[in-house]
């Protein structure tokens, strides 16, 4: 899911660029992409600027899998938040503000 989310965010990437962004070694990313390709979630195309390079991008099926994963996570979080007290929700909001400052957003 992480590799697919990175591709969605960045657009077409070479395997090397994707490996760097995901902080894994290129051979590991090659195996991940092979599995995603076999499952129809990612496609590999020749880089028009450099035929020696391969670019990876999401297929429509890959985009739908990511969207469904996001909907599932949001539903879980919404349900989990229902049971929190007002004080706990305030604590989460404060912690969120702190985390956003730490990551520079």
N, CA, C and O atoms as a Tinker XYZ file with bonds, in Angstrom:
   420  protein
     1  N      0.822000   -1.197000    0.000000    73     2
     2  CA     0.000000    0.000000    0.000000    64     1     3
     3  C      0.861000    1.255000    0.000000    63     2     4     5
     4  O      0.530000    2.249000   -0.646000    81     3
     5  N      1.966000    1.199000    0.728000    73     3     6
     6  CA     2.833000    2.371000    0.815000    64     5     7
     7  C      3.411000    2.725000   -0.548000    63     6     8     9
     8  O      3.418000    3.895000   -0.931000    81     7
     9  N      3.890000    1.741000   -1.276000    73     7    10
    10  CA     4.456000    1.999000   -2.602000    64     9    11
    11  C      3.381000    2.555000   -3.534000    63    10    12    13
    12  O      3.642000    3.472000   -4.313000    81    11
    13  N      2.186000    2.004000   -3.452000    73    11    14
    14  CA     1.108000    2.492000   -4.301000    64    13    15
    15  C      0.735000    3.928000   -3.940000    63    14    16    17
    16  O      0.483000    4.741000   -4.829000    81    15
    17  N      0.699000    4.244000   -2.660000    73    15    18
    18  CA     0.387000    5.607000   -2.239000    64    17    19
    19  C      1.459000    6.583000   -2.719000    63    18    20    21
    20  O      1.146000    7.707000   -3.113000    81    19
    21  N      2.708000    6.160000   -2.686000    73    19    22
    22  CA     3.797000    7.014000   -3.162000    64    21    23
    23  C      3.661000    7.267000   -4.654000    63    22    24    25
    24  O      3.851000    8.394000   -5.112000    81    23
    25  N      3.334000    6.231000   -5.416000    73    23    26
    26  CA     3.137000    6.397000   -6.863000    64    25    27
    27  C      1.964000    7.333000   -7.124000    63    26    28    29
    28  O      2.042000    8.201000   -7.994000    81    27
    29  N      0.884000    7.163000   -6.380000    73    27    30
    30  CA    -0.280000    8.045000   -6.560000    64    29    31
    31  C      0.104000    9.497000   -6.309000    63    30    32    33
    32  O     -0.273000   10.388000   -7.070000    81    31
    33  N      0.852000    9.726000   -5.241000    73    31    34
    34  CA     1.248000   11.082000   -4.869000    64    33    35
    35  C      2.210000   11.702000   -5.889000    63    34    36    37
    36  O      2.065000   12.867000   -6.257000    81    35
    37  N      3.186000   10.919000   -6.338000    73    35    38
    38  CA     4.252000   11.459000   -7.179000    64    37    39
    39  C      3.998000   11.319000   -8.677000    63    38    40    41
    40  O      4.612000   12.029000   -9.474000    81    39
    41  N      3.120000   10.433000   -9.064000    73    39    42
    42  CA     2.939000   10.139000  -10.481000    64    41    43
    43  C      3.935000    9.077000  -10.912000    63    42    44    45
    44  O      4.470000    8.347000  -10.079000    81    43
    45  N      4.179000    8.992000  -12.185000    73    43    46
    46  CA     5.098000    7.973000  -12.694000    64    45    47
    47  C      6.492000    8.148000  -12.102000    63    46    48    49
    48  O      7.023000    9.256000  -12.024000    81    47
    49  N      7.062000    7.028000  -11.688000    73    47    50
    50  CA     8.403000    7.020000  -11.097000    64    49    51
    51  C      9.210000    5.863000  -11.663000    63    50    52    53
    52  O      8.650000    4.846000  -12.072000    81    51
    53  N     10.528000    6.021000  -11.684000    73    51    54
    54  CA    11.379000    4.875000  -11.981000    64    53    55
    55  C     11.422000    4.000000  -10.733000    63    54    56    57
    56  O     11.073000    4.443000   -9.639000    81    55
    57  N     11.850000    2.770000  -10.907000    73    55    58
    58  CA    11.972000    1.881000   -9.751000    64    57    59
    59  C     12.972000    2.435000   -8.744000    63    58    60    61
    60  O     12.766000    2.319000   -7.536000    81    59
    61  N     14.045000    3.033000   -9.231000    73    59    62
    62  CA    15.048000    3.617000   -8.340000    64    61    63
    63  C     14.484000    4.773000   -7.536000    63    62    64    65
    64  O     14.727000    4.878000   -6.333000    81    63
    65  N     13.728000    5.643000   -8.200000    73    63    66
    66  CA    13.110000    6.771000   -7.486000    64    65    67
    67  C     12.123000    6.273000   -6.429000    63    66    68    69
    68  O     12.073000    6.790000   -5.313000    81    67
    69  N     11.348000    5.269000   -6.798000    73    67    70
    70  CA    10.376000    4.722000   -5.864000    64    69    71
    71  C     11.082000    4.069000   -4.677000    63    70    72    73
    72  O     10.664000    4.244000   -3.533000    81    71
    73  N     12.136000    3.326000   -4.943000    73    71    74
    74  CA    12.903000    2.687000   -3.864000    64    73    75
    75  C     13.472000    3.745000   -2.920000    63    74    76    77
    76  O     13.443000    3.570000   -1.702000    81    75
    77  N     13.980000    4.826000   -3.469000    73    75    78
    78  CA    14.529000    5.900000   -2.638000    64    77    79
    79  C     13.444000    6.515000   -1.770000    63    78    80    81
    80  O     13.646000    6.710000   -0.571000    81    79
    81  N     12.311000    6.819000   -2.354000    73    79    82
    82  CA    11.217000    7.428000   -1.591000    64    81    83
    83  C     10.685000    6.492000   -0.505000    63    82    84    85
    84  O     10.274000    6.934000    0.567000    81    83
    85  N     10.701000    5.201000   -0.801000    73    83    86
    86  CA    10.204000    4.211000    0.165000    64    85    87
    87  C     11.298000    3.740000    1.124000    63    86    88    89
    88  O     11.037000    2.963000    2.043000    81    87
    89  N     12.512000    4.214000    0.903000    73    87    90
    90  CA    13.659000    3.871000    1.752000    64    89    91
    91  C     13.923000    2.368000    1.807000    63    90    92    93
    92  O     14.131000    1.791000    2.875000    81    91
    93  N     13.909000    1.749000    0.617000    73    91    94
    94  CA    14.253000    0.336000    0.498000    64    93    95
    95  C     15.286000    0.181000   -0.620000    63    94    96    97
    96  O     15.493000    1.097000   -1.416000    81    95
    97  N     15.916000   -0.963000   -0.670000    73    95    98
    98  CA    16.882000   -1.244000   -1.717000    64    97    99
    99  C     16.144000   -1.538000   -3.024000    63    98   100   101
   100  O     15.054000   -2.111000   -3.001000    81    99
   101  N     16.731000   -1.148000   -4.171000    73    99   102
   102  CA    16.071000   -1.380000   -5.460000    64   101   103
   103  C     15.630000   -2.828000   -5.705000    63   102   104   105
   104  O     14.537000   -3.037000   -6.230000    81   103
   105  N     16.445000   -3.848000   -5.343000    73   103   106
   106  CA    15.950000   -5.218000   -5.581000    64   105   107
   107  C     14.660000   -5.533000   -4.807000    63   106   108   109
   108  O     13.800000   -6.263000   -5.298000    81   107
   109  N     14.536000   -4.983000   -3.612000    73   107   110
   110  CA    13.305000   -5.184000   -2.841000    64   109   111
   111  C     12.123000   -4.525000   -3.542000    63   110   112   113
   112  O     11.038000   -5.102000   -3.614000    81   111
   113  N     12.331000   -3.324000   -4.055000    73   111   114
   114  CA    11.251000   -2.619000   -4.745000    64   113   115
   115  C     10.883000   -3.336000   -6.033000    63   114   116   117
   116  O      9.715000   -3.359000   -6.419000    81   115
   117  N     11.866000   -3.919000   -6.701000    73   115   118
   118  CA    11.586000   -4.675000   -7.923000    64   117   119
   119  C     10.627000   -5.824000   -7.612000    63   118   120   121
   120  O      9.706000   -6.081000   -8.387000    81   119
   121  N     10.828000   -6.510000   -6.503000    73   119   122
   122  CA     9.935000   -7.614000   -6.117000    64   121   123
   123  C      8.542000   -7.095000   -5.781000    63   122   124   125
   124  O      7.541000   -7.703000   -6.162000    81   123
   125  N      8.474000   -5.971000   -5.069000    73   123   126
   126  CA     7.171000   -5.383000   -4.723000    64   125   127
   127  C      6.411000   -5.023000   -5.993000    63   126   128   129
   128  O      5.233000   -5.351000   -6.134000    81   127
   129  N      7.083000   -4.353000   -6.905000    73   127   130
   130  CA     6.428000   -3.927000   -8.148000    64   129   131
   131  C      6.025000   -5.122000   -8.997000    63   130   132   133
   132  O      4.984000   -5.088000   -9.653000    81   131
   133  N      6.826000   -6.172000   -8.995000    73   131   134
   134  CA     6.460000   -7.379000   -9.749000    64   133   135
   135  C      5.148000   -7.952000   -9.220000    63   134   136   137
   136  O      4.276000   -8.344000   -9.996000    81   135
   137  N      5.014000   -7.998000   -7.901000    73   135   138
   138  CA     3.782000   -8.515000   -7.302000    64   137   139
   139  C      2.596000   -7.607000   -7.625000    63   138   140   141
   140  O      1.521000   -8.088000   -7.984000    81   139
   141  N      2.793000   -6.297000   -7.496000    73   139   142
   142  CA     1.715000   -5.352000   -7.804000    64   141   143
   143  C      1.323000   -5.426000   -9.278000    63   142   144   145
   144  O      0.145000   -5.318000   -9.619000    81   143
   145  N      2.303000   -5.606000  -10.139000    73   143   146
   146  CA     2.029000   -5.731000  -11.574000    64   145   147
   147  C      1.252000   -7.012000  -11.851000    63   146   148   149
   148  O      0.273000   -7.002000  -12.597000    81   147
   149  N      1.691000   -8.114000  -11.248000    73   147   150
   150  CA     0.994000   -9.391000  -11.428000    64   149   151
   151  C     -0.456000   -9.321000  -10.977000    63   150   152   153
   152  O     -1.317000  -10.012000  -11.522000    81   151
   153  N     -0.722000   -8.489000   -9.986000    73   151   154
   154  CA    -2.085000   -8.331000   -9.469000    64   153   155
   155  C     -2.875000   -7.239000  -10.182000    63   154   156   157
   156  O     -4.015000   -6.957000   -9.814000    81   155
   157  N     -2.275000   -6.622000  -11.203000    73   155   158
   158  CA    -2.980000   -5.628000  -11.999000    64   157   159
   159  C     -3.141000   -4.278000  -11.341000    63   158   160   161
   160  O     -3.986000   -3.484000  -11.755000    81   159
   161  N     -2.337000   -4.002000  -10.311000    73   159   162
   162  CA    -2.472000   -2.750000   -9.581000    64   161   163
   163  C     -1.516000   -1.666000  -10.057000    63   162   164   165
   164  O     -1.762000   -0.478000   -9.851000    81   163
   165  N     -0.432000   -2.076000  -10.689000    73   163   166
   166  CA     0.601000   -1.164000  -11.185000    64   165   167
   167  C      0.979000   -1.613000  -12.588000    63   166   168   169
   168  O      0.950000   -2.803000  -12.902000    81   167
   169  N      1.331000   -0.651000  -13.423000    73   167   170
   170  CA     1.832000   -1.006000  -14.750000    64   169   171
   171  C      3.224000   -0.444000  -14.947000    63   170   172   173
   172  O      3.567000    0.614000  -14.421000    81   171
   173  N      4.005000   -1.158000  -15.702000    73   171   174
   174  CA     5.371000   -0.753000  -16.025000    64   173   175
   175  C      5.397000   -0.347000  -17.491000    63   174   176   177
   176  O      4.914000   -1.074000  -18.359000    81   175
   177  N      5.972000    0.833000  -17.757000    73   175   178
   178  CA     6.095000    1.294000  -19.142000    64   177   179
   179  C      7.514000    1.808000  -19.358000    63   178   180   181
   180  O      8.193000    2.219000  -18.416000    81   179
   181  N      7.941000    1.776000  -20.599000    73   179   182
   182  CA     9.265000    2.314000  -20.928000    64   181   183
   183  C      9.239000    3.825000  -20.807000    63   182   184   185
   184  O      8.278000    4.477000  -21.216000    81   183
   185  N     10.298000    4.372000  -20.244000    73   183   186
   186  CA    10.437000    5.816000  -20.121000    64   185   187
   187  C     10.662000    6.385000  -21.515000    63   186   188   189
   188  O     11.647000    6.031000  -22.163000    81   187
   189  N      9.770000    7.263000  -22.002000    73   187   190
   190  CA     9.947000    7.813000  -23.350000    64   189   191
   191  C     11.224000    8.638000  -23.487000    63   190   192   193
   192  O     11.758000    8.777000  -24.587000    81   191
   193  N     11.713000    9.184000  -22.379000    73   191   194
   194  CA    12.934000    9.995000  -22.417000    64   193   195
   195  C     14.189000    9.129000  -22.360000    63   194   196   197
   196  O     15.255000    9.566000  -22.793000    81   195
   197  N     14.082000    7.920000  -21.838000    73   195   198
   198  CA    15.231000    7.026000  -21.691000    64   197   199
   199  C     14.729000    5.597000  -21.732000    63   198   200   201
   200  O     14.289000    5.058000  -20.717000    81   199
   201  N     14.792000    4.990000  -22.889000    73   199   202
   202  CA    14.261000    3.651000  -23.099000    64   201   203
   203  C     14.866000    2.592000  -22.200000    63   202   204   205
   204  O     14.316000    1.497000  -22.088000    81   203
   205  N     15.978000    2.888000  -21.560000    73   203   206
   206  CA    16.593000    1.917000  -20.649000    64   205   207
   207  C     15.883000    1.884000  -19.309000    63   206   208   209
   208  O     16.014000    0.919000  -18.557000    81   207
   209  N     15.134000    2.932000  -19.008000    73   207   210
   210  CA    14.438000    3.048000  -17.728000    64   209   211
   211  C     12.994000    2.549000  -17.856000    63   210   212   213
   212  O     12.386000    2.604000  -18.926000    81   211
   213  N     12.480000    2.071000  -16.749000    73   211   214
   214  CA    11.080000    1.662000  -16.663000    64   213   215
   215  C     10.386000    2.595000  -15.677000    63   214   216   217
   216  O     10.904000    2.872000  -14.596000    81   215
   217  N      9.223000    3.068000  -16.061000    73   215   218
   218  CA     8.394000    3.882000  -15.171000    64   217   219
   219  C      7.251000    3.026000  -14.656000    63   218   220   221
   220  O      6.746000    2.157000  -15.366000    81   219
   221  N      6.852000    3.272000  -13.432000    73   219   222
   222  CA     5.699000    2.569000  -12.871000    64   221   223
   223  C      4.605000    3.579000  -12.572000    63   222   224   225
   224  O      4.872000    4.705000  -12.154000    81   223
   225  N      3.380000    3.156000  -12.793000    73   223   226
   226  CA     2.227000    4.006000  -12.484000    64   225   227
   227  C      1.080000    3.103000  -12.056000    63   226   228   229
   228  O      1.083000    1.900000  -12.317000    81   227
   229  N      0.110000    3.702000  -11.399000    73   227   230
   230  CA    -1.047000    2.945000  -10.936000    64   229   231
   231  C     -1.993000    2.663000  -12.086000    63   230   232   233
   232  O     -2.154000    3.481000  -12.992000    81   231
   233  N     -2.610000    1.510000  -12.040000    73   231   234
   234  CA    -3.700000    1.196000  -12.961000    64   233   235
   235  C     -5.000000    1.710000  -12.329000    63   234   236   237
   236  O     -5.019000    2.052000  -11.146000    81   235
   237  N     -6.061000    1.765000  -13.096000    73   235   238
   238  CA    -7.346000    2.130000  -12.484000    64   237   239
   239  C     -7.704000    1.207000  -11.306000    63   238   240   241
   240  O     -8.265000    1.658000  -10.307000    81   239
   241  N     -7.377000   -0.076000  -11.431000    73   239   242
   242  CA    -7.642000   -1.014000  -10.334000    64   241   243
   243  C     -6.817000   -0.651000   -9.103000    63   242   244   245
   244  O     -7.311000   -0.743000   -7.979000    81   243
   245  N     -5.573000   -0.243000   -9.303000    73   243   246
   246  CA    -4.716000    0.177000   -8.202000    64   245   247
   247  C     -5.263000    1.408000   -7.507000    63   246   248   249
   248  O     -5.236000    1.501000   -6.280000    81   247
   249  N     -5.758000    2.349000   -8.290000    73   247   250
   250  CA    -6.359000    3.552000   -7.702000    64   249   251
   251  C     -7.587000    3.200000   -6.872000    63   250   252   253
   252  O     -7.808000    3.775000   -5.807000    81   251
   253  N     -8.383000    2.255000   -7.361000    73   251   254
   254  CA    -9.585000    1.853000   -6.619000    64   253   255
   255  C     -9.214000    1.132000   -5.325000    63   254   256   257
   256  O     -9.858000    1.349000   -4.299000    81   255
   257  N     -8.195000    0.285000   -5.354000    73   255   258
   258  CA    -7.754000   -0.398000   -4.133000    64   257   259
   259  C     -7.308000    0.628000   -3.094000    63   258   260   261
   260  O     -7.650000    0.503000   -1.918000    81   259
   261  N     -6.550000    1.640000   -3.514000    73   259   262
   262  CA    -6.127000    2.690000   -2.582000    64   261   263
   263  C     -7.319000    3.463000   -2.035000    63   262   264   265
   264  O     -7.372000    3.773000   -0.845000    81   263
   265  N     -8.258000    3.769000   -2.890000    73   263   266
   266  CA    -9.443000    4.514000   -2.449000    64   265   267
   267  C    -10.236000    3.689000   -1.432000    63   266   268   269
   268  O    -10.689000    4.221000   -0.418000    81   267
   269  N    -10.400000    2.415000   -1.698000    73   267   270
   270  CA   -11.140000    1.542000   -0.779000    64   269   271
   271  C    -10.422000    1.425000    0.560000    63   270   272   273
   272  O    -11.060000    1.433000    1.612000    81   271
   273  N     -9.106000    1.317000    0.522000    73   271   274
   274  CA    -8.322000    1.265000    1.755000    64   273   275
   275  C     -8.528000    2.547000    2.564000    63   274   276   277
   276  O     -8.677000    2.495000    3.785000    81   275
   277  N     -8.537000    3.688000    1.892000    73   275   278
   278  CA    -8.773000    4.960000    2.570000    64   277   279
   279  C    -10.159000    5.022000    3.192000    63   278   280   281
   280  O    -10.320000    5.499000    4.316000    81   279
   281  N    -11.151000    4.544000    2.468000    73   279   282
   282  CA   -12.519000    4.542000    3.013000    64   281   283
   283  C    -12.607000    3.630000    4.237000    63   282   284   285
   284  O    -13.262000    3.971000    5.221000    81   283
   285  N    -11.952000    2.482000    4.175000    73   283   286
   286  CA   -11.970000    1.549000    5.310000    64   285   287
   287  C    -11.312000    2.162000    6.532000    63   286   288   289
   288  O    -11.826000    2.044000    7.645000    81   287
   289  N    -10.170000    2.818000    6.328000    73   287   290
   290  CA    -9.468000    3.471000    7.447000    64   289   291
   291  C    -10.306000    4.586000    8.047000    63   290   292   293
   292  O    -10.398000    4.714000    9.268000    81   291
   293  N    -10.919000    5.395000    7.188000    73   291   294
   294  CA   -11.748000    6.501000    7.684000    64   293   295
   295  C    -12.940000    5.987000    8.476000    63   294   296   297
   296  O    -13.301000    6.565000    9.500000    81   295
   297  N    -13.550000    4.908000    8.009000    73   295   298
   298  CA   -14.692000    4.336000    8.724000    64   297   299
   299  C    -14.257000    3.815000   10.089000    63   298   300   301
   300  O    -14.950000    4.018000   11.086000    81   299
   301  N    -13.110000    3.145000   10.134000    73   299   302
   302  CA   -12.608000    2.637000   11.409000    64   301   303
   303  C    -12.340000    3.794000   12.370000    63   302   304   305
   304  O    -12.744000    3.744000   13.532000    81   303
   305  N    -11.661000    4.830000   11.889000    73   303   306
   306  CA   -11.332000    5.957000   12.756000    64   305   307
   307  C    -12.585000    6.666000   13.248000    63   306   308   309
   308  O    -12.679000    7.021000   14.422000    81   307
   309  N    -13.532000    6.870000   12.366000    73   307   310
   310  CA   -14.785000    7.516000   12.780000    64   309   311
   311  C    -15.449000    6.724000   13.890000    63   310   312   313
   312  O    -15.920000    7.301000   14.870000    81   311
   313  N    -15.491000    5.422000   13.747000    73   311   314
   314  CA   -16.115000    4.574000   14.767000    64   313   315
   315  C    -15.318000    4.630000   16.071000    63   314   316   317
   316  O    -15.903000    4.680000   17.153000    81   315
   317  N    -13.989000    4.623000   15.972000    73   315   318
   318  CA   -13.150000    4.659000   17.176000    64   317   319
   319  C    -13.304000    5.977000   17.923000    63   318   320   321
   320  O    -13.274000    5.994000   19.153000    81   319
   321  N    -13.468000    7.077000   17.203000    73   319   322
   322  CA   -13.587000    8.393000   17.838000    64   321   323
   323  C    -14.897000    8.565000   18.597000    63   322   324   325
   324  O    -14.965000    9.358000   19.537000    81   323
   325  N    -15.922000    7.844000   18.209000    73   323   326
   326  CA   -17.238000    7.967000   18.846000    64   325   327
   327  C    -17.152000    7.665000   20.337000    63   326   328   329
   328  O    -17.850000    8.276000   21.146000    81   327
   329  N    -16.291000    6.717000   20.690000    73   327   330
   330  CA   -16.219000    6.270000   22.082000    64   329   331
   331  C    -15.328000    7.141000   22.971000    63   330   332   333
   332  O    -15.227000    6.886000   24.171000    81   331
   333  N    -14.691000    8.149000   22.411000    73   331   334
   334  CA   -13.794000    8.983000   23.209000    64   333   335
   335  C    -14.556000   10.089000   23.938000    63   334   336   337
   336  O    -15.580000   10.583000   23.468000    81   335
   337  N    -14.031000   10.452000   25.080000    73   335   338
   338  CA   -14.619000   11.557000   25.846000    64   337   339
   339  C    -14.196000   12.887000   25.219000    63   338   340   341
   340  O    -13.305000   12.931000   24.371000    81   339
   341  N    -14.840000   13.951000   25.643000    73   339   342
   342  CA   -14.468000   15.281000   25.152000    64   341   343
   343  C    -13.010000   15.600000   25.511000    63   342   344   345
   344  O    -12.279000   16.181000   24.709000    81   343
   345  N    -12.603000   15.217000   26.707000    73   343   346
   346  CA   -11.217000   15.469000   27.130000    64   345   347
   347  C    -10.238000   14.694000   26.252000    63   346   348   349
   348  O     -9.189000   15.218000   25.877000    81   347
   349  N    -10.577000   13.459000   25.926000    73   347   350
   350  CA    -9.701000   12.655000   25.070000    64   349   351
   351  C     -9.631000   13.235000   23.658000    63   350   352   353
   352  O     -8.562000   13.255000   23.048000    81   351
   353  N    -10.757000   13.703000   23.140000    73   351   354
   354  CA   -10.760000   14.335000   21.817000    64   353   355
   355  C     -9.905000   15.599000   21.813000    63   354   356   357
   356  O     -9.187000   15.865000   20.849000    81   355
   357  N     -9.983000   16.377000   22.896000    73   355   358
   358  CA    -9.146000   17.582000   23.008000    64   357   359
   359  C     -7.672000   17.191000   23.036000    63   358   360   361
   360  O     -6.849000   17.829000   22.379000    81   359
   361  N     -7.338000   16.156000   23.784000    73   359   362
   362  CA    -5.951000   15.693000   23.844000    64   361   363
   363  C     -5.467000   15.280000   22.456000    63   362   364   365
   364  O     -4.347000   15.616000   22.070000    81   363
   365  N     -6.291000   14.559000   21.705000    73   363   366
   366  CA    -5.913000   14.162000   20.340000    64   365   367
   367  C     -5.711000   15.379000   19.442000    63   366   368   369
   368  O     -4.764000   15.418000   18.656000    81   367
   369  N     -6.585000   16.360000   19.550000    73   367   370
   370  CA    -6.455000   17.573000   18.742000    64   369   371
   371  C     -5.156000   18.306000   19.070000    63   370   372   373
   372  O     -4.448000   18.765000   18.173000    81   371
   373  N     -4.852000   18.410000   20.357000    73   371   374
   374  CA    -3.600000   19.059000   20.764000    64   373   375
   375  C     -2.396000   18.283000   20.247000    63   374   376   377
   376  O     -1.443000   18.872000   19.738000    81   375
   377  N     -2.441000   16.966000   20.378000    73   375   378
   378  CA    -1.326000   16.131000   19.900000    64   377   379
   379  C     -1.170000   16.251000   18.387000    63   378   380   381
   380  O     -0.052000   16.256000   17.870000    81   379
   381  N     -2.282000   16.346000   17.687000    73   379   382
   382  CA    -2.236000   16.500000   16.233000    64   381   383
   383  C     -1.543000   17.803000   15.842000    63   382   384   385
   384  O     -0.725000   17.829000   14.923000    81   383
   385  N     -1.875000   18.876000   16.545000    73   383   386
   386  CA    -1.227000   20.168000   16.278000    64   385   387
   387  C      0.283000   20.068000   16.485000    63   386   388   389
   388  O      1.063000   20.582000   15.684000    81   387
   389  N      0.681000   19.409000   17.554000    73   387   390
   390  CA     2.109000   19.252000   17.849000    64   389   391
   391  C      2.786000   18.425000   16.756000    63   390   392   393
   392  O      3.863000   18.783000   16.279000    81   391
   393  N      2.157000   17.326000   16.363000    73   391   394
   394  CA     2.744000   16.468000   15.322000    64   393   395
   395  C      2.878000   17.218000   13.996000    63   394   396   397
   396  O      3.877000   17.060000   13.295000    81   395
   397  N      1.901000   18.014000   13.656000    73   395   398
   398  CA     1.960000   18.777000   12.407000    64   397   399
   399  C      3.108000   19.790000   12.447000    63   398   400   401
   400  O      3.774000   20.007000   11.434000    81   399
   401  N      3.341000   20.405000   13.597000    73   399   402
   402  CA     4.473000   21.313000   13.727000    64   401   403
   403  C      5.796000   20.571000   13.565000    63   402   404   405
   404  O      6.736000   21.076000   12.950000    81   403
   405  N      5.853000   19.365000   14.128000    73   403   406
   406  CA     7.089000   18.587000   14.038000    64   405   407
   407  C      7.441000   18.220000   12.598000    63   406   408   409
   408  O      8.615000   18.197000   12.230000    81   407
   409  N      6.438000   17.937000   11.793000    73   407   410
   410  CA     6.697000   17.556000   10.399000    64   409   411
   411  C      6.696000   18.758000    9.456000    63   410   412   413
   412  O      6.892000   18.613000    8.250000    81   411
   413  N      6.472000   19.955000   10.028000    73   411   414
   414  CA     6.604000   21.173000    9.231000    64   413   415
   415  C      5.415000   21.516000    8.375000    63   414   416   417
   416  O      5.575000   22.137000    7.324000    81   415
   417  N      4.234000   21.135000    8.788000    73   415   418
   418  CA     3.041000   21.471000    7.987000    64   417   419
   419  C      2.219000   22.513000    8.677000    63   418   420
   420  O      1.180000   22.923000    8.159000    81   419
